[in-house]
Amino acid sequence: MITAIREVRRARGMTLDDVAKACAPPTTAQTIGRLETGTRTVSVAWLNRIAQALGVEAADLVTLPDQPDLTVTALLAAEGARAPHRATRIPPPRPAGGTVAVGVVASLGDYRAGDTIWCDPLAPETFGQALNRDVLVPRPGGRFLFGRLLGRDGDRLHLLPLGTGQRQQVVNDPPWIARAIKLIRDL
């Protein structure tokens, strides 16, 4: 089995030690290095542990014939574009389980018609994780509100809709919200 552990680790900006410490239970940098180079056999259990430590799916760490390969050709920074020092592979975006999507049909705020916004649903006790982020909030009658979560006052959420000149909205005790986590846009 050919793995892409090293490429994904480098794309994530992590060292061998970072990955080793992020594994559950933690392991050594030497072990991760051996798994990367193939000097130690990579089991499914190891793939799952390393994938969790890297924040990717285990399938992103192996080369499969039907899996698209996204190679980094250039790195873009303030000084311009340059070639990477070493070959780098980035796993293509895939929604995590439970992710919901918002389709943008008309340009609004920072979003353009044709965009798709991936959102991570949150339970009421975790709403604080979405402060100052764009969120989707369910309303009665199958309606929704999408805007920036400005604050939380008990069971009340304060949202600023994206349109210009819009006034702050207050939503009482929604059962869930979904925090925007990824923008998918065709150029």
Disulfide bonds with the S-S distance in Angstrom:
none
